[in-house]
Amino acid sequence: MKKIQDHNQEQICSTLGKKPFSMNKEKRYEILKILRDKNPNPKSELNYSNAFELLCAVVLSAQATDESVNKVTPTLFAKAKDPKSMSLLGEENIAQIIKSIGLFRSKAKNLAKLATIIHEKYQDVVPNDYNNLIMLPGVGSKTAKVVLNVAFGMPTIAVDTHIFRVCNRTGFCKGKTPKDVEDKIIDKVPDEFKKNAHHYILLHGRYTCKAQKPDCVHCEINHLCNSYKTNTFIECKERLMEKSKTKK
């Protein structure tokens, strides 16, 4: 009998009546449709009341949870709800308000600086242009795309750790880095999903496809997931090995 390790995924799964995994545009469409049906009107879990507050909250959320950000922003926004008042509040006062958040010193510095720039250069109006946004202190590609998507309704897809994880696990859009996935994912998402795809995938990663102990058993898209199929393949291989032992 041929050695088990020489069998590839297709041979082993075929032996036990399983189909090997492959991702295509039809499966990507189905994944997004299922996630949309699950949460048809997704919203950011950051608390904000205008584009400037959203921008500040997203800057604060870098390497921090939305929950931790929501604990400090009520006090912060009560004192500074627009660029002018945030600029006047100043770096040190901002730091004292947000000190429970990681990297609070650098974040306070960035908030003070970006508020001053928006006040002086953009007359207190947050720019709705990607290139202008990423020029602001503390604002990278992910932050800019979140603001454009959530505040201005543009079909942009920011890639955070949750989206990066889900895209690689499922096979929806593989990449070695979040930026790698971000550069490729927009072309893989049908137009009808582009406005909300960021939240569909992010929330799935936050509550189902978690970094630790993902809830694969109750996952609505496990039948379309590369990771789940790979685990099935491993189980198939183990079962085939057990069968070969019983025949000896």
N, C-alpha and C positions, 0 to 999 in steps of 0.2 A: 504493500500500500504506500502511496506517495506520502512523504512527510507533510505534516500539518502546516509547518511554517512556510512551505512552498506555495500554499494556496493563497490567492489574493482575495480581496473583499468580495468581488463578484462571484468567484467560484464557491466560497464558503456560504455566502448568503443564498446563492442559488441552490446549493445542496439542501438547505433547510427551508426552502421556499420563501426566502427573504429577498427583497429588492434592494440593490445597492443605492446609495444616496447620490443625487446630482441636483444642483440648483440651476434654475433657469428663470426667465422672466415671468412665466406663468406661476411658478411657486412663490416668487417674490410678491407678485400681485396677491396671491392667496394669503400670504403671511400678513400683508398690510390690511387686507380686507377683514381678516379675522380680528386683528388688533383694533381696527376702526369700529367694528361691530361691538367689540368689548367696551370701548371708550370713545363714543362718537364725537364728543366735544371736550377734548383734553385741554387742560389749562396748566399754566406754570404753578408750582407749589410755593413759589416765592411770593410774599405779600408786597404789593406795590399799588400805587394809584395813578402813576403817570410814567412816561418814558424815562424821565431822569431817575426816578426812584427804582425802576426796573434795572437800569444800567448800573446803579450803585449796588443793588442787591446781587446782581450777577457777578460783579467784581468781587464782592465780599464772599461769594459762594465758592470761589476757587479753593480747592483742598479743604472745604468745609461743607457741612450738610445744610440743606435748605432750612431745616428745623432750627439749627443754631443761628442762622442768619435772621430768621423771622423773630428770634428772641430779642435782637438788638435794634432792628430797623424801626420799630415803633418809636422808640426814644430818639433815634437819630433823625427820622423824618419829621418828628414833631418840632425839632429844632432847626432842621434844614430840609425843606421839601423841594427846593429848586436850586439851580447852580449858584445863583448869587448868594443865597443864605448859607449854602454849604461852604462856599469859598470864604465867607466871613467867619464861619464857625472855626475854621482853621484845623490844621493837622493834629495838634495836641489834644484839642477838645474832641475831635473825631475819634482819636485813639482811645481816649478814656471811655467812650461810649461803646466801642466795639472790641474792647480788650479781651473779651471771652472767646473771640474767634482767632483761629490760628493765623499767624503772619499779620497780626493786626497793625503793627507799626508800618510795614510797607503798604498795606492796604489803606491806612489812614492817609499816608503821604500821597498815594495815587488818587484817592477821592478828592483831596484838597486841590491837587493840581488839575485834574480833569474838570472839576467844577469851575475853576478859574478860567480855563480855556473855553469851555462852553459858554460861560457868561460873557467873556470878552470877545471871542471870535465868532460865536454863533448866536449872540443875543439871547442867551438862556434857552435856546432850542436845541435839543439833542439831534445831531445830524442823522439823516436816514440813508446814509451812504456808507458802504462797507469801507472804502479807502479812508474816509475821514474818521470813521470810528476807530479803526485799528491804529490810528496815529495818537489816540488819547492814552495817557499813562494808565497802565494796568489793564488795557483792553487788547486782547488777542483775537485771533480768528473766531474761536468758539464764542467768546462773549459778544463780539460784534454780530455774529449770525443769530444768536439767541435774541438779541435786542431787535434786529431787523425782522425776525420771524414773529416774535411775541408782541412787540410794541407796534410794529408797522404792517404786520400781516404779509410779509414777503415770503416767498417759497424757498427759504434757505434752510439748510440742515446742519446744525452744529453737532459735533461729535464729542461727547464727554466719555467718561470711563464706562458708564452704563451702555451707551450706544456702541462704543467700541467692543465691549464684551459680547453683546447680543449679536452684532454683525459678524464677529469672528466665530462664535459658537455655532450659530445657525448656518453660516456659510453665505448669508445674505450679501455681505460685502467684506471680503477679507483684506487685511492690511497689517503691516508690522507696527504701525503707529496710528494714533487717532487722526493725525493730519493726513496720513496715507488713505485712511478710510474716508475722511471728509472730502478729499479731492475726487474720490471715485463714486461715492454713494449717490450723488445727485443724478447721475445718468442712469442709475439702476432703479430709481423710484418713478413710477408713472405720474404724470402731471396731476391727476386727481388727488394724489396723496401727499404731494410735496409740501403743502402748507402745514399739515399736521404730523408728518412722518417723524419729525424730531421727537414729539411728545409720545406718539404711539410706541416707538421703540424704547425711549428713555424710561417711561413708566413701566413697561414690561420688564426691563432690566432691573429697575428699582424694587419691584414687588414680586416678580416671579423668577426671572432668570438672574438671581442674585449671585454675587461673587462667591459667597460661601453658601453651600447647601442650596443650590437652585432647585426650585420646586418642579422638577421635570415631569413628575407623575400627573400633576394637575395643570400642566402647561397646555394652553389651547393650540399651540403650534408645534408640539413635540413631533408630530408626524412629518413635519417639514424641516426639522432641525438637524443639522449636520452632526452636532455633538450627541444628540439623542440617538441618531441612526448609527453613529460610530460605536456608542455603547452597546447598541443592539448587535452590531457586528462582532464586538468582542464576546458578547454572550453566545452568539452563534458559533464562534470559533471554539469557545470552551465546551459547548455542547457537542460539537463535532469531535473534539478530542476525547470527550467522555465516551462517545459512541465507538470510537476507534479502539478504546481500551477494553470495552465490553466484548468486542469481536475477537480479541486475542485469546 
